[in-house]
């Protein structure tokens, strides 16, 4: 096999230019992150873990909501805490900036890999393609672990390639060290990509595979994780070393066998990645089939193409066979795919005719024109309640891009490649500038938690209950821990907790809403079905496996008369069926009323909480029905409720 050799005389990019480009790329990844909040539950959870790590000074055993957090290793939390130290607290901006730096490191490794495999021109295009792929751009500004494991595995791929070419021991050491850091980021999944690559790349080459010291190397990588895991578990174990071993094995089982093969939380069909990968590579996905075919044809003559295929194809097959699937699970193959696409693009582009570029230019110009018309139409819609200034900037920019695209396609079609890349960057900046802040109102819980945050800053003690609300944004944006009432979404899938789904289904089908006049017929139907389900499951029987629900409802009822402030964060649909079981819950005062996506959220307070000066009339919509009226309607039921 022939190993591609970098052309002689090709100079490295000056350090100054590298620094300027890196700064611009970092600004691209972080543009406008300060204008929208942490949305995904992972973002709030990981930011909160990092915050509690900073506050407690306990960097060995992560905690969240003042409880031990066993789900993920600590590398991301260490990084976020380190980046946040100059600010004195973990904020959404500092957490996202940490991930942007990780993305920048991934891009750097991708550039060096593509340059070593091919040439600098291919490397530059690989950087452009990777940075402007939608999934990579999104994850570069999202507080999730997958970008960190992508950085570690891309570094491992680079070190494997350098070891394969030069056979120098330091590259092999760095290869397994990068895998070890990947395991500190996400655990055993970091082993999958390099292990499959070693097996595939050195297929039927026993001596070459043996030379990688892969058994000892992977064991050493695992030891990097164990060097943290064992002391961390021992520090929080109350039952000796035996319990530590069981805890470690259970956690490894859940994070590997449970997630991958049993589909814990993310079960998807086998063809999931057939649409997930192209979507993540947009707008470059149209080149993916051509690039894969190009690499496949050259796999026997080019070890670079063989290694890229060995990194991507087996991982795709393996994760497609697993039951648990998420789009981010295959994020680590995007850098290799970007290199493959760049290699094809730089090779095939000179052979394309002017007519091909002209048609591509016209297609892109047409799409920009459609987008501009859509934004303009949206601005003309009445009563949107949105700030039109960002939309106006977006509209004018799209019009300018469309005119530029039409002009280039007509007069200089051969410039389409560069034009397309620049335009994608501008479109992404417009999305971050206009679209993300618009979506923030429906996805953020910051405004909902603001009264609680203000009390926390005043050091006012209070108790917060979260009813069936797994999203840790309530914890992060209130800057206060909470006690869970009703199980999390994951636990609800198992008996005896599935009963909650049945009660929620009754409440949803009733069509009742607390911000409109209550229909007596719907209330009667709700009561009839809810109380019938209560009797079916014997909720009032202490021996019933569902008695836990009665006990938790009684806790909320008892907390109403507590002398200390008590708040309950709850979905409207849950309050409806819980109130049907126990109307005393409607004695609480509504202090906040908001929306997050399709969920209507309500913040309730007992008399001690309302005495703190939070004015309900100023904090929720004035047309919401009085809950006392709701209780009076429910009290007309001839049947009793939970005793």
C-alpha distance (Angstrom), angle and dihedral (degrees) to the residues before:
residue distance angle dihedral
X1 . . .
X2 3.76 . .
X3 3.78 120.6 .
X4 3.82 113.0 -147.3
X5 3.77 111.4 -113.2
X6 3.78 121.7 -149.0
X7 3.83 110.1 -114.0
X8 3.77 113.4 -96.5
X9 3.75 117.0 -106.3
X10 3.80 93.9 25.4
X11 3.77 105.7 143.6
X12 3.76 125.6 -143.6
X13 3.78 118.0 -112.9
X14 3.83 108.9 -94.6
X15 3.79 114.0 -101.6
X16 3.82 91.9 -119.3
X17 3.80 92.2 56.5
X18 3.79 90.3 46.3
X19 3.80 90.4 53.2
X20 3.81 93.0 48.3
X21 3.80 92.5 47.8
X22 3.82 91.5 47.3
X23 3.79 91.1 51.0
X24 3.81 91.8 49.8
X25 3.79 90.8 48.3
X26 3.81 91.5 49.4
X27 3.82 89.8 51.0
X28 3.81 88.7 48.9
X29 3.81 91.4 54.4
X30 3.82 94.1 44.6
X31 3.81 101.0 38.0
X32 3.82 110.5 138.8
X33 3.82 95.8 -9.4
X34 3.80 85.7 136.7
X35 3.81 92.0 65.6
X36 3.80 99.1 63.0
X37 3.77 133.1 43.2
X38 3.78 136.6 -127.0
X39 3.80 106.0 -70.8
X40 3.78 111.8 171.9
X41 3.77 117.3 72.4
X42 3.82 88.8 -124.3
X43 3.81 90.2 58.2
X44 3.79 94.0 53.7
X45 3.81 92.5 41.6
X46 3.79 95.9 51.2
X47 3.80 92.8 43.0
X48 3.80 89.8 50.4
X49 3.81 92.6 48.5
X50 3.81 88.7 52.4
X51 3.80 91.6 47.6
X52 3.80 93.6 51.1
X53 3.79 88.6 46.7
X54 3.81 90.1 55.3
X55 3.80 94.5 43.9
X56 3.81 96.1 46.8
X57 3.80 96.7 37.4
X58 3.81 87.7 -135.4
X59 3.80 103.8 134.1
X60 3.79 94.5 161.8
X61 3.80 102.7 64.0
X62 3.84 115.9 32.5
X63 3.80 118.0 -138.7
X64 3.78 133.2 -168.0
X65 3.78 126.1 -171.3
X66 3.82 85.4 2.5
X67 3.82 91.2 -62.8
X68 3.80 130.1 107.2
X69 3.80 111.0 -89.0
X70 3.81 110.3 -145.0
X71 3.78 101.7 165.0
X72 3.82 101.7 88.7
X73 3.83 139.0 21.6
X74 3.80 117.3 -107.3
X75 3.84 107.2 -112.5
X76 3.81 94.9 102.2
X77 3.81 91.7 44.7
X78 3.80 90.9 50.7
X79 3.79 90.5 50.5
X80 3.82 94.9 48.1
X81 3.81 91.2 46.4
X82 3.80 91.1 50.5
X83 3.82 93.3 48.9
X84 3.83 90.8 45.8
X85 3.81 96.6 50.0
X86 3.83 95.4 89.9
X87 3.83 88.5 55.2
X88 3.82 95.0 49.6
X89 3.81 93.0 -129.0
X90 3.77 141.5 44.6
X91 3.79 109.1 -100.7
X92 3.77 131.8 176.4
X93 3.79 89.0 -105.4
X94 3.81 96.1 50.4
X95 3.81 92.0 46.2
X96 3.79 92.3 50.6
X97 3.81 92.1 44.3
X98 3.81 88.3 58.1
X99 3.80 90.5 55.8
X100 3.81 91.0 46.4
X101 3.81 88.6 56.5
X102 3.80 89.4 50.3
X103 3.81 89.5 50.7
X104 3.79 88.9 50.1
X105 3.81 89.9 53.7
X106 3.82 89.5 49.8
X107 3.79 90.9 52.1
X108 3.81 89.6 49.3
X109 3.81 92.4 52.8
X110 3.80 89.7 46.9
X111 3.81 91.1 52.6
X112 3.80 93.5 50.5
X113 3.81 91.7 45.1
X114 3.82 93.2 51.4
X115 3.81 91.5 44.4
X116 3.80 92.1 50.8
X117 3.79 92.0 46.2
X118 3.78 98.2 42.7
X119 3.81 126.3 -11.5
X120 3.79 142.7 -60.5
X121 3.80 93.9 -90.3
X122 3.79 91.4 56.4
X123 3.81 89.7 45.3
X124 3.81 92.3 54.4
X125 3.78 91.4 50.4
X126 3.82 90.4 47.4
X127 3.81 88.5 55.6
X128 3.81 91.5 48.7
X129 3.81 93.6 47.3
X130 3.80 94.6 46.0
X131 3.82 95.9 44.4
X132 3.81 93.1 48.9
X133 3.81 96.7 43.6
X134 3.78 105.7 113.6
X135 3.79 98.3 -129.1
X136 3.79 93.2 48.4
X137 3.81 92.9 46.0
X138 3.80 90.8 49.8
X139 3.80 95.1 46.9
X140 3.82 90.8 47.4
X141 3.81 87.7 66.5
X142 3.81 98.5 35.2
X143 3.81 124.5 89.3
X144 3.79 99.5 -125.8
X145 3.79 131.9 122.2
X146 3.80 97.6 -122.6
X147 3.80 95.6 82.8
X148 3.79 89.4 54.9
X149 3.80 93.8 51.6
X150 3.83 87.7 46.4
X151 3.81 90.1 55.9
X152 3.81 91.4 49.3
X153 3.80 95.3 46.7
X154 3.82 92.9 45.0
X155 3.80 88.9 52.7
X156 3.82 87.7 49.3
X157 3.81 90.8 51.8
X158 3.80 90.5 50.7
X159 3.80 92.1 49.7
X160 3.82 91.6 47.7
X161 3.80 90.5 53.1
X162 3.79 92.6 48.8
X163 3.80 91.7 47.7
X164 3.80 90.4 48.9
X165 3.80 90.9 52.8
X166 3.81 101.0 39.4
X167 3.82 104.1 21.4
X168 3.81 90.0 -142.3
X169 3.81 113.9 155.7
X170 3.80 96.3 -135.8
X171 3.81 90.7 66.0
X172 3.79 91.4 53.7
X173 3.81 90.3 49.9
X174 3.81 90.7 49.2
X175 3.82 89.8 47.7
X176 3.80 92.9 59.0
X177 3.80 92.3 38.1
X178 3.81 89.8 56.3
X179 3.80 88.7 51.1
X180 3.81 89.1 50.0
X181 3.81 90.7 53.9
X182 3.80 88.2 47.6
X183 3.80 88.2 56.3
X184 3.81 89.3 49.9
X185 3.80 85.6 54.7
X186 3.80 101.1 47.5
X187 3.77 110.2 -9.6
X188 3.84 127.5 -126.1
X189 3.86 96.2 -2.6
X190 3.81 87.1 75.2
X191 3.82 88.3 68.5
X192 3.78 95.3 56.8
X193 3.81 100.6 72.4
X194 3.83 98.3 48.0
X195 3.82 93.5 38.5
X196 3.81 92.6 53.8
X197 3.79 89.5 44.7
X198 3.82 93.8 52.5
X199 3.80 91.1 49.3
X200 3.82 94.5 46.5
X201 3.80 100.8 38.0
X202 3.80 93.0 49.5
X203 3.79 95.7 38.4
X204 3.82 109.9 156.1
X205 3.81 89.0 2.2
X206 3.78 100.7 106.4
X207 3.79 97.0 166.7
X208 3.80 93.9 47.0
X209 3.80 91.1 48.8
X210 3.79 90.7 46.5
X211 3.81 89.4 52.8
X212 3.82 89.4 63.6
X213 3.85 89.1 65.7
X214 3.78 84.4 -137.6
X215 3.82 97.9 167.8
X216 3.81 94.5 50.9
X217 3.80 90.8 37.6
X218 3.78 95.7 54.4
X219 3.79 90.9 44.7
X220 3.80 88.5 52.7
X221 3.82 89.2 50.5
X222 3.80 89.7 52.0
X223 3.79 89.4 50.4
X224 3.81 89.0 59.2
X225 3.81 87.7 61.4
X226 3.80 94.3 41.9
X227 3.80 91.2 51.1
X228 3.80 86.1 68.3
X229 3.80 101.5 27.8
X230 3.80 100.2 57.1
X231 3.84 97.1 49.1
X232 3.80 90.3 42.1
X233 3.79 93.2 53.7
X234 3.79 92.8 43.2
X235 3.79 90.8 53.1
X236 3.81 91.8 60.0
X237 3.81 100.2 32.1
X238 3.78 117.3 108.5
X239 3.78 97.1 -176.3
X240 3.80 107.5 57.5
X241 3.79 135.6 -104.4
X242 3.80 94.4 -48.5
X243 3.77 91.0 61.2
X244 3.81 89.2 47.9
X245 3.80 91.4 56.2
X246 3.80 91.7 48.8
X247 3.79 91.4 47.1
X248 3.82 92.0 51.1
X249 3.80 93.3 47.1
X250 3.82 92.5 47.1
X251 3.79 91.4 49.8
X252 3.81 93.2 48.1
X253 3.80 89.9 47.9
X254 3.80 93.1 51.3
X255 3.81 94.8 44.9
X256 3.82 94.1 47.4
X257 3.80 115.3 20.6
X258 3.80 93.1 25.7
X259 3.79 97.9 49.0
X260 3.80 99.3 34.4
X261 3.77 105.4 36.3
X262 3.81 105.0 19.4
X263 3.81 94.3 39.8
X264 3.79 96.0 -129.5
X265 3.79 104.0 -165.7
X266 3.83 98.0 -20.5
X267 3.80 111.4 56.5
X268 3.82 111.9 162.9
X269 3.84 135.6 166.2
X270 3.84 120.6 -92.4
X271 3.82 93.0 -103.9
X272 3.82 93.5 56.5
X273 3.82 95.1 108.5
X274 3.80 92.8 48.3
X275 3.79 87.2 77.7
X276 3.80 99.1 22.6
X277 3.82 96.0 61.9
X278 3.85 95.8 48.1
X279 3.79 89.8 46.0
X280 3.79 90.6 51.5
X281 3.80 91.4 49.6
X282 3.79 94.9 51.7
X283 3.00 128.3 165.3
X284 3.83 89.7 23.5
X285 3.81 95.7 47.5
X286 3.82 92.7 102.4
X287 3.83 87.9 68.5
X288 3.82 95.4 49.9
X289 3.85 99.1 86.2
X290 3.80 90.7 45.9
X291 3.80 92.0 47.7
X292 3.81 93.4 48.8
X293 3.81 91.1 48.6
X294 3.82 89.4 47.8
X295 3.82 91.6 52.2
X296 3.79 92.8 44.0
X297 3.80 92.5 55.0
X298 3.81 90.5 51.4
X299 3.80 98.8 40.8
X300 3.84 93.6 103.6
X301 3.80 95.2 47.8
X302 3.81 100.1 35.9
X303 3.79 121.8 52.2
X304 3.79 88.6 -167.3
X305 3.80 92.0 62.5
X306 3.80 90.8 42.2
X307 3.80 91.6 54.0
X308 3.81 92.5 47.6
X309 3.81 90.1 52.0
X310 3.82 91.0 45.2
X311 3.79 89.5 54.8
X312 3.81 97.7 46.9
X313 3.81 111.8 29.1
X314 3.85 100.5 51.0
X315 3.82 90.7 45.0
X316 3.80 90.1 50.8
X317 3.81 91.5 50.9
X318 3.81 93.6 44.4
X319 3.81 95.8 49.8
X320 3.80 91.7 42.9
X321 3.81 88.4 56.9
X322 3.81 91.7 51.6
X323 3.79 118.2 91.6
X324 3.81 95.5 -137.6
X325 3.80 113.4 68.9
X326 3.78 137.3 169.7
X327 3.79 129.4 167.5
X328 3.81 90.8 -117.7
X329 3.81 93.8 56.7
X330 3.81 90.5 79.5
X331 3.78 95.8 41.2
X332 3.85 89.2 109.8
X333 3.82 91.2 68.2
X334 3.82 94.2 55.7
X335 3.85 95.0 83.5
X336 3.82 90.9 53.0
X337 3.80 90.8 46.0
X338 3.81 89.3 49.9
X339 3.82 89.8 53.7
X340 3.81 90.7 48.8
X341 3.80 92.0 49.7
X342 3.80 91.4 46.4
X343 3.82 91.1 50.5
X344 3.78 90.7 52.2
X345 3.80 92.9 42.1
X346 3.80 95.5 52.8
X347 3.80 91.1 44.6
X348 3.80 99.9 43.8
X349 3.80 100.6 34.2
X350 3.83 96.4 75.9
X351 3.82 89.5 54.2
X352 3.80 94.7 53.9
X353 3.79 116.6 102.9
X354 3.77 125.5 -120.8
X355 3.79 88.8 -111.1
X356 3.83 91.4 61.1
X357 3.80 91.4 53.0
X358 3.80 91.2 45.5
X359 3.82 92.6 53.4
X360 3.80 91.2 45.8
X361 3.80 89.7 49.9
X362 3.80 92.6 50.5
X363 3.82 90.7 48.5
X364 3.81 91.8 51.4
X365 3.81 92.0 45.7
X366 3.80 89.9 50.9
X367 3.81 91.4 51.4
X368 3.82 91.6 50.0
X369 3.80 89.5 49.7
X370 3.82 90.8 52.1
X371 3.80 90.9 49.0
X372 3.81 91.2 50.2
X373 3.81 90.6 50.6
X374 3.82 90.9 48.9
X375 3.82 92.2 52.1
X376 3.80 90.9 46.6
X377 3.80 91.4 50.1
X378 3.80 91.0 49.1
X379 3.81 90.6 52.4
X380 3.80 90.4 54.5
X381 3.80 93.7 54.6
X382 3.83 111.4 109.7
X383 3.80 125.1 -119.4
X384 3.80 97.9 10.3
X385 3.80 90.1 137.7
X386 3.80 90.9 -146.9
X387 3.77 130.5 137.2
X388 3.79 103.5 -104.1
X389 3.81 96.3 -161.0
X390 3.84 96.6 80.8
X391 3.80 89.5 44.0
X392 3.81 90.5 50.8
X393 3.80 90.4 52.0
X394 3.79 89.0 48.2
X395 3.82 91.9 49.4
X396 3.79 94.5 49.1
X397 3.80 91.5 46.8
X398 3.79 92.9 50.4
X399 3.80 90.7 48.7
X400 3.80 89.4 51.6
X401 3.81 92.1 48.3
X402 3.80 91.6 47.8
X403 3.82 92.5 51.1
X404 3.80 90.3 47.8
X405 3.80 91.4 49.0
X406 3.82 93.3 49.2
X407 3.80 91.0 48.4
X408 3.81 93.8 47.9
X409 3.81 93.2 46.8
X410 3.81 89.4 51.8
X411 3.81 101.1 42.8
X412 3.83 109.0 17.1
X413 3.83 109.4 21.1
X414 3.81 92.5 159.2
X415 3.82 88.4 68.9
X416 3.80 91.0 62.6
X417 3.83 96.0 104.8
X418 3.78 95.2 59.2
X419 3.81 92.1 38.0
X420 3.80 91.4 53.0
X421 3.82 93.4 51.4
X422 3.81 93.1 47.9
X423 3.79 91.9 46.9
X424 3.82 92.0 51.3
X425 3.80 89.7 54.3
X426 3.81 90.5 51.7
X427 3.81 92.5 46.8
X428 3.82 91.1 51.8
X429 3.80 90.4 49.7
X430 3.80 89.5 51.2
X431 3.81 90.4 50.8
X432 3.80 90.2 51.6
X433 3.81 91.4 45.3
X434 3.80 100.6 45.9
X435 3.80 113.1 10.4
X436 3.81 103.0 44.6
X437 3.84 94.2 52.8
X438 3.82 89.6 48.5
X439 3.80 91.3 52.8
X440 3.79 91.3 44.9
X441 3.80 94.9 79.1
X442 3.80 91.9 60.9
X443 3.80 97.6 39.6
X444 3.81 105.6 38.8
X445 3.81 126.3 83.3
X446 3.82 94.9 -165.6
X447 3.84 95.6 102.5
X448 3.79 90.9 45.2
X449 3.81 90.7 53.1
X450 3.81 96.3 42.1
X451 3.85 96.2 100.7
X452 3.81 89.6 51.6
X453 3.80 92.0 46.8
X454 3.81 91.1 52.0
X455 3.80 90.5 53.1
X456 3.81 91.3 48.3
X457 3.80 90.8 53.0
X458 3.81 88.9 52.5
X459 3.84 89.3 52.0
X460 3.79 89.2 -119.6
X461 3.83 108.7 162.0
X462 3.79 116.4 -131.3
X463 3.79 141.5 146.1
X464 3.79 121.5 -116.6
X465 3.79 122.5 -162.0
X466 3.81 120.3 -165.5
X467 3.79 111.8 -158.2
X468 3.80 111.5 -152.5
X469 3.82 89.4 -31.2
X470 3.78 108.4 134.7
X471 3.82 95.0 170.4
X472 3.80 107.2 108.7
X473 3.78 91.4 -154.1
X474 3.81 85.2 95.6
X475 3.79 87.7 60.3
X476 3.81 95.3 44.0
X477 3.80 99.1 43.7
X478 3.79 95.8 41.1
X479 3.82 89.9 47.0
X480 3.79 85.8 -141.2
X481 3.78 135.3 101.9
X482 3.80 121.2 -113.8
X483 3.78 138.2 -154.4
X484 3.80 117.0 -127.0
X485 3.76 120.0 -124.0
X486 3.80 114.6 -172.7
X487 3.80 117.7 13.3
X488 3.79 127.1 -72.6
X489 3.78 120.7 -96.5
X490 3.82 90.7 -98.7
X491 3.80 94.0 52.8
X492 3.80 91.6 47.5
X493 3.80 89.3 71.6
X494 3.82 90.4 67.9
X495 3.77 132.1 67.4
X496 2.98 133.0 -74.4
X497 3.82 88.9 25.9
X498 3.80 96.6 55.5
X499 3.79 87.8 84.2
X500 3.81 87.7 80.4
X501 3.82 89.7 63.8
X502 3.78 89.5 55.0
X503 3.80 93.2 51.5
X504 3.82 90.7 47.0
X505 3.79 89.8 50.8
X506 3.81 90.4 55.3
X507 3.80 91.5 49.2
X508 3.81 93.0 48.8
X509 3.78 93.6 47.8
X510 3.82 90.6 51.0
X511 3.81 90.5 68.7
X512 3.82 90.7 -142.7
X513 3.79 120.4 151.6
X514 3.78 127.0 -177.2
X515 3.81 93.8 -141.0
X516 3.80 94.1 66.0
X517 3.77 137.4 51.4
X518 3.79 112.1 -72.5
X519 3.78 118.2 -116.0
X520 3.80 110.1 -136.9
X521 3.80 92.4 -146.8
X522 3.79 92.4 54.8
X523 3.80 90.8 46.0
X524 3.82 90.9 52.2
X525 3.82 90.5 49.7
X526 3.81 91.3 48.2
X527 3.80 92.0 50.1
X528 3.77 93.8 46.3
X529 3.82 94.5 51.6
X530 3.81 95.7 39.1
X531 3.76 95.6 49.3
X532 3.81 91.4 44.0
X533 3.81 89.4 54.9
X534 3.81 89.1 46.7
X535 3.80 90.5 55.7
X536 3.83 92.5 44.0
X537 3.79 91.1 58.6
X538 3.83 95.5 37.2
X539 3.78 94.4 -127.7
X540 3.79 91.7 174.3
X541 3.81 92.4 56.0
X542 3.84 110.0 94.3
X543 3.81 88.6 -152.3
X544 3.81 92.9 56.8
X545 3.84 116.2 108.8
X546 3.80 85.4 -130.1
X547 3.80 95.9 55.0
X548 3.82 88.2 103.9
X549 3.82 88.1 76.5
X550 3.79 92.5 56.1
X551 3.80 90.3 48.0
X552 3.79 93.0 52.1
X553 3.79 92.9 47.7
X554 3.80 89.4 51.0
X555 3.81 89.7 52.7
X556 3.81 89.7 58.7
X557 3.81 91.7 46.5
X558 3.80 91.6 50.9
X559 3.81 92.5 47.7
X560 3.80 90.5 61.6
X561 3.80 90.5 76.6
X562 3.81 95.1 41.8
X563 3.79 115.5 128.9
X564 3.80 91.0 -135.3
X565 3.84 124.3 69.9
X566 3.79 113.0 -87.4
X567 3.81 125.3 -171.9
X568 3.79 128.9 -172.3
X569 3.81 121.7 -158.7
X570 3.78 107.9 -160.0
X571 3.79 142.6 154.2
X572 3.78 115.2 -107.3
X573 3.82 91.6 -123.4
X574 3.81 90.5 54.9
X575 3.80 92.4 47.9
X576 3.80 89.7 53.2
X577 3.80 96.7 56.4
X578 3.81 94.1 36.0
X579 3.79 88.8 51.3
X580 3.77 90.0 50.1
X581 3.80 88.1 56.6
X582 3.80 93.8 42.2
X583 3.86 115.9 13.6
X584 3.84 90.0 -171.9
X585 3.80 86.6 81.9
X586 3.80 87.6 71.9
X587 3.80 89.2 66.6
X588 3.81 87.2 79.1
X589 3.79 116.1 97.6
X590 3.81 120.6 -117.8
X591 3.81 107.0 -122.8
X592 3.80 100.0 167.9
X593 3.77 133.8 19.2
X594 3.78 121.6 -175.0
X595 3.76 148.0 136.4
X596 3.78 134.6 -111.4
X597 3.76 110.5 -175.4
X598 3.80 107.5 -54.1
X599 3.81 92.5 -17.5
X600 3.78 124.1 98.5
X601 3.80 109.1 -148.4
X602 3.79 126.9 -156.9
X603 3.79 128.8 -169.1
X604 3.81 112.2 -154.6
X605 3.78 127.0 -166.3
X606 3.80 134.4 -166.5
X607 3.84 120.5 -133.1
X608 3.82 91.7 -88.2
X609 3.82 88.9 54.2
X610 3.80 94.6 48.8
X611 3.81 89.0 49.0
X612 3.81 88.5 66.7
X613 3.77 89.4 78.5
X614 3.79 102.4 -102.2
X615 3.79 101.9 147.4
X616 3.81 110.9 -142.9
X617 3.80 92.2 -160.9
X618 3.80 90.2 62.2
X619 3.78 97.8 41.2
X620 3.78 107.1 51.3
X621 3.76 137.5 36.6
X622 3.82 110.9 -72.1
X623 3.81 93.4 -135.9
X624 3.81 95.2 63.1
X625 3.78 112.4 122.0
X626 3.81 117.4 -110.2
X627 3.77 109.2 -101.0
X628 3.78 89.6 -142.3
X629 3.80 87.1 64.9
X630 3.79 89.2 50.0
X631 3.77 89.7 54.1
X632 3.81 92.1 48.4
X633 3.81 88.9 53.6
X634 3.79 92.5 48.6
X635 3.79 91.5 46.1
X636 3.81 88.9 63.2
X637 3.80 87.9 73.8
X638 3.83 110.1 112.2
X639 3.81 90.5 -142.7
X640 3.75 126.5 79.1
X641 3.73 125.2 -117.5
X642 3.81 131.4 -139.4
X643 3.76 107.8 -30.5
